[in-house]
Amino acid sequence: MVTLTYFMSYYLLDLILFLIINSANIIISSIFVLRVKKSGLERVLGILYIALGIPTLLITILNLHFQREWWFWVYPSIFLIFIVFELVVDYIKKIEFRNPRNIRILVPYLILYYISIILMWGLTWTLGILYGAITGITYFLQLGCSIYAGKQGVG
C-alpha cells in the first residue's frame, strides 16, 4: 500500500531529478556559449556539472531502496556513468578529444551524453506535462548552443 509519506518521497525525488537535469542542460548550454566567448569559466561550470552526480547518486540509491520501477534507478545510473566518463576524460586524464576529434572517445562520449539526458528528460514527464515541457525547452536550448559552438569550431 502506497502511503502519503511514500508518495511525497517519490514526488520530492522526482522533483530533485527534474532540477538536476534542467541544471545540467543550462550548465551545458552555458559551457557551449562560453567556449565561443573564450571566457575560461567553462572549467568551473564543468565541475559544477560533475557535482550534479552527487545528488543523482543519492536519489538513485533512494529509488532502489523504495523499490521503485527500474527506470527510476536505471536512467539516473546512465547519467552517472556519463558523469564518471566525463570526470575521467576531461578532468583526471585531461584527454583532448573534441578538437582535434578523437573518435574513439568522442563517439561513446556523445552517445552516453545524449542517451542519459534524453532518458532523464523522460523521467520528468512523471511529474506532469509542464515539467516535461520545461525540460524539453532546456534540452533544445543546449542542443542549439551545441550547434552554435560547433559552427564556431569549438563544439
TITI-932494 format. One record per residue (C-alpha): chain; x, y, z. Coordinates in steps of 0.1 Angstrom, whole numbers, always signed. Layout:
BEGIN
kette A	u X	v Y	w Z
...
//
This chain:
BEGIN
kette A	u +0	v +0	w +0
kette A	u +14	v +34	w -10
kette A	u +11	v +59	w +18
kette A	u +12	v +96	w +16
kette A	u +48	v +96	w +30
kette A	u +59	v +74	w +2
kette A	u +41	v +95	w -24
kette A	u +57	v +127	w -11
kette A	u +91	v +110	w -10
kette A	u +86	v +99	w -47
kette A	u +75	v +134	w -57
kette A	u +104	v +150	w -39
kette A	u +129	v +126	w -55
kette A	u +114	v +132	w -90
kette A	u +114	v +169	w -84
kette A	u +150	v +169	w -75
kette A	u +158	v +149	w -106
kette A	u +139	v +175	w -126
kette A	u +160	v +202	w -111
kette A	u +192	v +182	w -118
kette A	u +185	v +176	w -155
kette A	u +175	v +211	w -161
kette A	u +205	v +224	w -143
kette A	u +226	v +201	w -164
kette A	u +211	v +214	w -196
kette A	u +215	v +250	w -186
kette A	u +251	v +244	w -175
kette A	u +260	v +227	w -207
kette A	u +243	v +254	w -227
kette A	u +265	v +280	w -209
kette A	u +296	v +259	w -215
kette A	u +290	v +259	w -252
kette A	u +284	v +296	w -253
kette A	u +315	v +303	w -231
kette A	u +337	v +282	w -254
kette A	u +329	v +306	w -282
kette A	u +335	v +336	w -260
kette A	u +367	v +321	w -247
kette A	u +358	v +330	w -211
kette A	u +376	v +304	w -191
kette A	u +346	v +298	w -169
kette A	u +338	v +266	w -187
kette A	u +360	v +246	w -164
kette A	u +342	v +259	w -133
kette A	u +308	v +251	w -149
kette A	u +321	v +217	w -159
kette A	u +330	v +209	w -122
kette A	u +295	v +221	w -112
kette A	u +281	v +198	w -138
kette A	u +300	v +168	w -124
kette A	u +289	v +178	w -89
kette A	u +253	v +171	w -101
kette A	u +264	v +134	w -98
kette A	u +263	v +136	w -60
kette A	u +225	v +142	w -56
kette A	u +218	v +120	w -86
kette A	u +236	v +91	w -69
kette A	u +217	v +97	w -36
kette A	u +184	v +97	w -55
kette A	u +193	v +66	w -74
kette A	u +201	v +48	w -41
kette A	u +168	v +60	w -26
kette A	u +148	v +49	w -56
kette A	u +164	v +15	w -52
kette A	u +156	v +15	w -15
kette A	u +119	v +23	w -22
kette A	u +119	v -4	w -48
kette A	u +106	v +19	w -75
kette A	u +102	v +8	w -111
kette A	u +135	v +0	w -128
kette A	u +136	v +32	w -149
kette A	u +138	v +54	w -118
kette A	u +172	v +40	w -110
kette A	u +185	v +28	w -144
kette A	u +181	v +61	w -161
kette A	u +199	v +82	w -134
kette A	u +225	v +54	w -134
kette A	u +232	v +60	w -171
kette A	u +236	v +97	w -163
kette A	u +260	v +88	w -135
kette A	u +280	v +67	w -159
kette A	u +283	v +96	w -182
kette A	u +294	v +119	w -154
kette A	u +321	v +95	w -144
kette A	u +333	v +92	w -180
kette A	u +333	v +130	w -182
kette A	u +353	v +132	w -150
kette A	u +379	v +107	w -161
kette A	u +384	v +120	w -196
kette A	u +382	v +158	w -191
kette A	u +395	v +163	w -155
kette A	u +416	v +133	w -144
kette A	u +433	v +122	w -176
kette A	u +427	v +155	w -194
kette A	u +424	v +139	w -228
kette A	u +416	v +163	w -257
kette A	u +391	v +146	w -278
kette A	u +369	v +174	w -292
kette A	u +394	v +194	w -312
kette A	u +412	v +176	w -328
kette A	u +385	v +149	w -328
kette A	u +394	v +116	w -312
kette A	u +365	v +94	w -325
kette A	u +374	v +65	w -300
kette A	u +364	v +88	w -271
kette A	u +341	v +113	w -288
kette A	u +316	v +87	w -301
kette A	u +310	v +69	w -268
kette A	u +310	v +103	w -250
kette A	u +283	v +117	w -272
kette A	u +262	v +85	w -271
kette A	u +263	v +84	w -233
kette A	u +256	v +121	w -231
kette A	u +226	v +122	w -253
kette A	u +211	v +89	w -241
kette A	u +215	v +99	w -205
kette A	u +199	v +134	w -208
kette A	u +171	v +121	w -230
kette A	u +163	v +93	w -205
kette A	u +164	v +118	w -176
kette A	u +141	v +141	w -196
kette A	u +117	v +111	w -199
kette A	u +116	v +109	w -161
kette A	u +104	v +145	w -158
kette A	u +71	v +136	w -175
kette A	u +61	v +116	w -144
kette A	u +57	v +149	w -126
kette A	u +34	v +163	w -153
kette A	u +33	v +178	w -188
kette A	u +46	v +212	w -175
kette A	u +78	v +196	w -161
kette A	u +84	v +175	w -193
kette A	u +78	v +206	w -214
kette A	u +102	v +228	w -194
kette A	u +129	v +201	w -196
kette A	u +122	v +199	w -234
kette A	u +129	v +236	w -236
kette A	u +162	v +233	w -217
kette A	u +172	v +202	w -238
kette A	u +167	v +221	w -271
kette A	u +184	v +251	w -256
kette A	u +216	v +230	w -250
kette A	u +212	v +214	w -284
kette A	u +210	v +249	w -300
kette A	u +240	v +261	w -281
kette A	u +259	v +230	w -291
kette A	u +251	v +237	w -328
kette A	u +262	v +273	w -323
kette A	u +295	v +263	w -307
kette A	u +300	v +237	w -334
kette A	u +296	v +262	w -362
kette A	u +322	v +284	w -344
kette A	u +346	v +254	w -344
kette A	u +346	v +249	w -307
kette A	u +316	v +224	w -302
//
